[in-house]
Amino acid sequence: MLPKRIELVEVGPREGFQFEGIGQPDKISTADKIKLINMLSETGLKTIQTTSFVHPKQVPQMADAEDVIAGVRQKAGIRYTAVYLNDVGIRRALATGKVSVTGKVTLTASETFSLRNQKRDAAQDLAMQRKVAALYNENGYAVETGSVMAAFGCNYEGEVAIDRVLGLIEKLHEVVGEVGNELKTVSLADTMGWANPEQIRRTVRAVRERWPSLRIRMHLHDTRGLGIANVYASLLEGVDSFDSAVAGLGGCPFAGHKAAAGNVCTEEIAFLCREIGVETGIDLGKLIECSRFAEEIVGHPVPSKILRAGTERAQPLKAAS
């Protein structure tokens, strides 16, 4: 059954600009990053992922993380979040005093990808997540969210079995339980765009059968053109929370595929939901303006079909008599 309303978590300013800056860390100015985030704040979005607190030598395009979050004109009622892959990143985020911090732990269904992305094998990553959960706990943040990266497939290891995903969610429950919290939300990330609609539905059903009260969020990529179809499949299973990227920006620098496309386009999800009667709270016109500005600052055409076609249909052509 379709949900009545969904939550869209905008990740374009982080994931998009991280990908765009590969080999060109100064391609997008800090001022333009801040401007786009401020524009997105006027669209009705309630959560915007602003930047990533990662090592500047590993991801130099995110070296301005503190400057970005400091420059954002924060609007009441909006959560301005960030990504951090270890305890050092979390401490940097906390030190700003401006990042909306959520206790979250993350595991990866592909050890090869984990080694490339986090520089840790599975055992090391599990140990790090225990350390991260403890750090959140020490700073007064409940750890209630977990994530499984590469949950549907991996360019290095192939398709991921559902049992593997369920096993990792079980470990997330254990890590969260060790600090006295309860896992309430799990994000399933199709990091390399392997999922198809039936795989989405099977996986969601399997998770729900095991943990009926666990909220599921989808982080879907459009690498092979199935992004919006996978959103619809998720909606049919009642999923009501999605990560998305304005203009379809982004991709993963460590995905091992030249066509590692970004997250499903925010405006395309918002348009789909408008068409089928699911509320988003998004002003599509303002969102398209954000998409247009994003295209301007990246300097090349963006994947957004809505930016090209608009949201209104032309009058049908009359057949020749």
Disulfide bonds with the S-S distance in Angstrom:
none
